[in-house]
Amino acid sequence: MKNDNNRGAIWGNTRKQKETHPDFTGQALIDGVEYNVAAWKRNPNGNPKAPALKFQFEKAQEDVENVSSSVD
């Protein structure tokens, strides 16, 4: 993602295989931290312009592993 702080984008999820998978996925850069974004339509016939969103750290698992190894 280019260096646009406090911006993001989502696209239709072409890899959706189950109803629990997000309808949209993307990335956002917020205060210099890159996040993965997942979004769902609020109901099956919901307006795609008003999805519910979830943000996750891009490298959260890697960061946890680095902290664990530095504490040892």
Disulfide bonds with the S-S distance in Angstrom:
none
